[in-house]
Amino acid sequence: AYPKEATVSLSVRLGGESAATLPSSQVFSFQQPPSVYRMNPQSTLAEESAVITLTGANFVSSSTLACRFGDATSSARWVSATQIECPAPIQAAGTVAVAVSNNGVDYVPLDAGFQFRPMMMLSHIFPTQGPRGGGSTVTLYGTNFPSEARCMFGEVGVDATFLSSSEFECRSPSVASTGNVSLSICDLGGKCAS
């Protein structure tokens, strides 16, 4: 029996013939399997690429270090034995299983999946005007709204109240002068729809 991690020489035996030892450049290394306890972020917008940081243990710096998102595999960038970065391939909306491998063959699944969220769309708002002193309740209507977001009145962000995946409410802020500003709904990752 070998210890939990070891590098050994390989030899090949054919039938009852004596063993042939492979050159010293052909070695097999036994390693602890990788483990992951944190994934950041845990979601991105569908049809957009993102780099995911996985934090855990036993990551090996090698050319075969890889991550798998559903059926799509990508090479991982080794940061340290406790952290790697994985480019999430562009995928359609939905949640996919995530797995990591030190050797590109043996994948260890993560407990949590990765979510590719549909693009949010803002269709209209009501009312479209209010007093300069702020305080108007403005309802935003659209599709694919996340459960947490902020409303942006121009450059001024205010809290948003989630009503449904197609409806948010925000209170207009107080402004220094009258005039038009753009109104957007932004997810916590900074992606906005206006």
ABEGO torsion letter per residue (X at the ends): XBBABBBBBBBBBBEABBBBBBBAABBBBBBBBBBBABBOBABBBBGBBBBBBBBBBGBBBBAABBBBBEABBBBBBBABAABBBBBBBBBBBEBBBBBBBAAGABBBBBABBBBBBBBBBBABBOBABBBAAEGBBBBBBEBGBBABBBBBBEABBBBBBBABAABBBBBBBBBABBEBBBBBBBBAAGBBBX
